[in-house]
Amino acid sequence: MTDSTAAWAGGRVHVRAPGKLNLSLEVGDVQPDGYHDVASAYQAVSLYEDLWAQPADDFTIAVTGTVDVSGVPQDDRNLALRAARLLAKEVGHTGGVHLDIVKHVPVAGGMGGGSADAAAALVACDALWGAELGTAGLQRLASRLGADVPFALMGGTAIGTGRGDQLSPALAKGRFDWVIVPAEGGLSTPEVYSRLDELRDRHGVDIAPPPRSPAVAPAVLHALRAGDADALAEHARNDLQVAALSLRPDLRAVLELGEQSGAHMGIVSGSGPTLAFLTGTPEAALELQVTLAASGRTALHVHGPVAGARLM
């Protein structure tokens, strides 16, 4: 049992959690429960969410950011607030908490910003309330909140199977430099999966059928272990990309521009619409960032892998 008297020294906790990229995402057929089995290679990148938690009588939240946060709920629909309530129930905390979130990861952009918020809330409240659940305990709660939350806790590079929440760390040598291009307006993840199902049903000849058992290609793992951006670019894939581009055909021109301007490859991040361009060096990333910015796009230089949610 814990209460507010067990609070973190100073009474306010700051946690930072990273956004993620799907370096490879293979999507299986829809299951009877409406979900899809997936196999994904995740990499945490240096675009972060910042969360502060402090004692309160109730559970409240305030969200600001450098990205458009108008679509982010500030009530119990918010995943971070749900994470705080779940942890409170788990440890018997009888008070509340106020969460302040400053978002930098695009909202509904396929980079797991909401999941990063939830992971940050778990770490922050665990510290604030002196719960000391440990990594295994927090991961168990994270898996109940959503497929990407466990990875936001873990960080680094990992392979996710099942719904993406069954994680195995993956060795990634060195540093991978990316240029991220957010798009105006988000995409609904369920809508993108539904469109993929429609496309597979309607265009059986034009689109690959769903794999019986999704897996990350060995060549992707080899590229990560070698720190080889060229090889990763050759073998990376995202089964959701065709569906995201079907819903947002305007993204094709940006993909083409990035690839024509020096990127090893461009890929839709997760369910989109954020685009990620892989480069060979930090200098090449900076050049690409300047080129894309000159074309009127927002372009951000990030790198991975980075650590998961952590106290600051």
C-alpha angles and dihedrals in degrees: 000000000000136000138182091279087072090061124142113270108275093025096250127085126199120202128177122203129183133235118235142223126213104227090184128009123181115182123205127206121292112275127222090261090057095252128111129231109234140183115208140172105217127196124189111222136197097265106104146194116217120209131182122194126193135171117275139162093243138021110271137157140196122194128198132150154150088267129062106283097172091110096049112106116232097198136063091307087072111102094218092055090047088052091053092049091047092052092046090054091046095054100031096247107170100193130065138242138226116222124201112193126190108192126207099158113090112261114245087357102128095255099104099247094152090048090050089053090052092049090049091050091053093051093043097048092043088057096039093053097037090238096146094195092161129216096298094049094049092046090053091055092042092058089058091056102053145314097268098044096082091053092049086057093047102041123177115079123318145162115239123197136172102035088345095273099096097091135195119179114243125207113243118180121213126338134316118207120211137181111214121204114192117204129220110263125012133254124236110240094215089050092053092050090048091051090051089054090049093049092049091051096045102037105037092153097046100045129047115255118247113276116249090228115017115224140170109248115251088231090064091053091047091051091051093048090050095044086233112159093182093055092044090052090052096052105030115113141172118199089196093059095085090052094046091050090048089057094039109029090167088076092070093074091053092049090051093047093051094048092046090050098060108284116140086222144337124223138175109251109238109304091348157180091166112089124214124203120196119216133183101235140013088252092055090049091053091051091050091047090054092048094050092044090052088057090059099261128126106244126184127191111219135161139205161257101037134161123278127244110328143169115260 
